Amino acid sequence: TGVSKTTGYTGKALDEVGDAILDMSKRMPQSAEAIAGVMEIAAQLGVRGKDNLLKFTETAIRMGDATNLSAESASTEMARFLNITGSGIGTVDKLGSTIVALGNNTATTEAEIMSMGMRIAAAGRQVGLSDAEILGFSASLSSLGITAELGRSAFSKMMVNMEVASQQGGDSLNNFAKVAGMSADEFKNKFQTDAKGAIIDFLKGLNDIEKNGGSVINTLDE
């Protein structure tokens, strides 16, 4: 009933989805009712098309089994993340794999990665980061104990300021470039073609300043 309400499916179409849900319940450690509940949420969040619904639902269920995210939370947050980045629901399996891999290989959890990712996704998309790059930065920030709220305000602001500097030039661009160890034109070109690389070069530059006894705070103020 819930799936029918959010998908609009009736008759044969609903029967086909119901059979697919029953089949999924035989392959995965979740009841058909729980799987239908996740599909209901997915459709409510805008997932359309039988194939997309089944792929999205199975990914969310697997995330619920393999991570500290519940299937319902995974469904909600992955749908919203993909809406923000514009990557499309068809990439949800890649998104799930990325989150699990990062959770297994960094000092944070999948729930924290997803929470941070949701908050920096808009700025990340604006500067041209891929979904995987956004989540990679999210895992790094979370591993350092930085809260999602701080990540959204500080890290997003840094990315947007870099983009504005790359577009407008002037002292701001020169300052970013100097820290990254490049000329203004080199930094501008790198940021526009490889934003992730430019951000990492800037962070490495900040690290070098600290190692050499300089003030990172004063540098960031500039």
QUIJO-V825507 format. One record per residue. N is the residue number from 1. RES is the residue in one letter. SS is DSSP state (a for helix, b for strand, c for the rest). OMEGA is omega in whole degrees, 0 to 359 (NA if undefined). BURIAL is + if it has 24 or more other ideal C-beta (glycine too) atoms within 12 Angstrom, else -. Layout:
# QUIJO-V825507
{{N & RES & SS & OMEGA & BURIAL} {N & RES & SS & OMEGA & BURIAL}}
This chain:
# QUIJO-V825507
{{1 & T & c & 180 & -} {2 & G & a & 178 & -} {3 & V & a & 179 & +} {4 & S & a & 182 & -} {5 & K & a & 186 & -} {6 & T & a & 180 & +} {7 & T & a & 186 & +} {8 & G & c & 181 & -} {9 & Y & c & 174 & +} {10 & T & c & 173 & -} {11 & G & a & 186 & -} {12 & K & a & 181 & -} {13 & A & a & 180 & -} {14 & L & a & 177 & +} {15 & D & a & 181 & -} {16 & E & a & 178 & -} {17 & V & a & 178 & +} {18 & G & a & 178 & +} {19 & D & a & 179 & -} {20 & A & a & 178 & +} {21 & I & a & 178 & +} {22 & L & a & 178 & -} {23 & D & a & 179 & -} {24 & M & a & 181 & +} {25 & S & a & 178 & +} {26 & K & a & 182 & -} {27 & R & a & 186 & -} {28 & M & c & 184 & +} {29 & P & c & 177 & -} {30 & Q & c & 178 & +} {31 & S & c & 177 & -} {32 & A & a & 180 & +} {33 & E & a & 179 & -} {34 & A & a & 179 & +} {35 & I & a & 178 & +} {36 & A & a & 179 & +} {37 & G & a & 178 & +} {38 & V & a & 179 & +} {39 & M & a & 177 & +} {40 & E & a & 178 & +} {41 & I & a & 181 & +} {42 & A & a & 180 & +} {43 & A & a & 179 & +} {44 & Q & a & 181 & +} {45 & L & c & 174 & +} {46 & G & c & 177 & -} {47 & V & c & 185 & +} {48 & R & c & 179 & -} {49 & G & c & 184 & -} {50 & K & a & 182 & +} {51 & D & a & 178 & -} {52 & N & a & 180 & +} {53 & L & a & 181 & +} {54 & L & a & 180 & +} {55 & K & a & 181 & +} {56 & F & a & 182 & +} {57 & T & a & 180 & +} {58 & E & a & 178 & +} {59 & T & a & 180 & +} {60 & A & a & 178 & +} {61 & I & a & 179 & +} {62 & R & a & 177 & +} {63 & M & a & 178 & +} {64 & G & a & 179 & +} {65 & D & a & 191 & +} {66 & A & a & 186 & +} {67 & T & c & 177 & +} {68 & N & c & 171 & -} {69 & L & c & 171 & +} {70 & S & c & 179 & +} {71 & A & a & 181 & +} {72 & E & a & 178 & +} {73 & S & a & 179 & +} {74 & A & a & 180 & +} {75 & S & a & 182 & +} {76 & T & a & 187 & +} {77 & E & a & 178 & +} {78 & M & a & 179 & +} {79 & A & a & 181 & +} {80 & R & a & 178 & +} {81 & F & a & 181 & +} {82 & L & a & 174 & +} {83 & N & a & 181 & +} {84 & I & a & 184 & +} {85 & T & a & 180 & +} {86 & G & c & 184 & -} {87 & S & c & 178 & +} {88 & G & c & 183 & +} {89 & I & a & 181 & +} {90 & G & a & 180 & -} {91 & T & a & 187 & +} {92 & V & a & 180 & +} {93 & D & a & 177 & +} {94 & K & a & 178 & +} {95 & L & a & 180 & +} {96 & G & a & 180 & +} {97 & S & a & 180 & -} {98 & T & a & 181 & +} {99 & I & a & 180 & +} {100 & V & a & 180 & +} {101 & A & a & 179 & -} {102 & L & a & 178 & +} {103 & G & a & 181 & +} {104 & N & a & 190 & -} {105 & N & a & 177 & -} {106 & T & c & 184 & +} {107 & A & c & 178 & -} {108 & T & c & 182 & +} {109 & T & c & 179 & -} {110 & E & a & 179 & +} {111 & A & a & 179 & +} {112 & E & a & 177 & +} {113 & I & a & 182 & +} {114 & M & a & 180 & +} {115 & S & a & 178 & +} {116 & M & a & 181 & +} {117 & G & a & 179 & +} {118 & M & a & 186 & +} {119 & R & a & 180 & +} {120 & I & a & 184 & +} {121 & A & a & 184 & +} {122 & A & a & 179 & +} {123 & A & a & 179 & +} {124 & G & a & 178 & +} {125 & R & a & 182 & +} {126 & Q & a & 182 & +} {127 & V & a & 173 & +} {128 & G & c & 177 & +} {129 & L & c & 174 & +} {130 & S & c & 177 & +} {131 & D & a & 181 & +} {132 & A & a & 179 & +} {133 & E & a & 177 & +} {134 & I & a & 181 & +} {135 & L & a & 176 & +} {136 & G & a & 175 & +} {137 & F & a & 179 & +} {138 & S & a & 179 & +} {139 & A & a & 180 & +} {140 & S & a & 180 & +} {141 & L & a & 180 & +} {142 & S & a & 180 & +} {143 & S & a & 179 & -} {144 & L & c & 179 & -} {145 & G & c & 178 & -} {146 & I & c & 182 & +} {147 & T & c & 180 & -} {148 & A & a & 181 & +} {149 & E & a & 177 & -} {150 & L & a & 178 & -} {151 & G & a & 181 & +} {152 & R & a & 185 & +} {153 & S & a & 187 & -} {154 & A & a & 184 & -} {155 & F & a & 178 & +} {156 & S & a & 179 & +} {157 & K & a & 179 & -} {158 & M & a & 181 & +} {159 & M & a & 181 & +} {160 & V & a & 178 & +} {161 & N & a & 177 & +} {162 & M & a & 180 & +} {163 & E & a & 179 & +} {164 & V & a & 179 & -} {165 & A & a & 180 & +} {166 & S & a & 181 & +} {167 & Q & a & 188 & -} {168 & Q & a & 180 & -} {169 & G & c & 177 & -} {170 & G & a & 184 & -} {171 & D & a & 182 & -} {172 & S & a & 178 & +} {173 & L & a & 180 & +} {174 & N & a & 181 & -} {175 & N & a & 177 & +} {176 & F & a & 182 & +} {177 & A & a & 181 & +} {178 & K & a & 179 & +} {179 & V & a & 182 & +} {180 & A & a & 179 & +} {181 & G & c & 181 & -} {182 & M & c & 169 & +} {183 & S & c & 180 & -} {184 & A & a & 180 & +} {185 & D & a & 179 & -} {186 & E & a & 180 & -} {187 & F & a & 179 & +} {188 & K & a & 181 & +} {189 & N & a & 181 & -} {190 & K & a & 181 & +} {191 & F & a & 182 & +} {192 & Q & a & 181 & -} {193 & T & a & 182 & -} {194 & D & c & 185 & -} {195 & A & a & 179 & +} {196 & K & a & 181 & +} {197 & G & a & 179 & +} {198 & A & a & 179 & +} {199 & I & a & 180 & +} {200 & I & a & 178 & -} {201 & D & a & 179 & +} {202 & F & a & 180 & +} {203 & L & a & 176 & +} {204 & K & a & 178 & -} {205 & G & a & 176 & +} {206 & L & a & 179 & +} {207 & N & a & 179 & -} {208 & D & a & 179 & -} {209 & I & a & 180 & -} {210 & E & a & 180 & -} {211 & K & a & 182 & -} {212 & N & c & 175 & -} {213 & G & c & 178 & -} {214 & G & c & 181 & -} {215 & S & c & 177 & -} {216 & V & a & 180 & -} {217 & I & a & 180 & -} {218 & N & a & 179 & -} {219 & T & a & 180 & -} {220 & L & a & 176 & -} {221 & D & a & 178 & -} {222 & E & c & NA & -}}
